[in-house]
């Protein structure tokens, strides 16, 4: 029964990927920003559930989130 959360996360990743494709093909003004935020959510889902970061020390969790926030923020600004 431990495989159920992984299945849900995998389905979430597939749905977020499909949503990213829809956003990229739309003519929205903020399509790049929305795509980057969706990519950040996908990155966090993979890091926490498939790389077992959810069992790591709080320092590593916070470091990952801070790095991702700075990285995505800089990419959006550029």
Helices and strands as residue ranges (DSSP letters): H 3-25, H 31-45, I 46-50, G 53-55, H 58-77
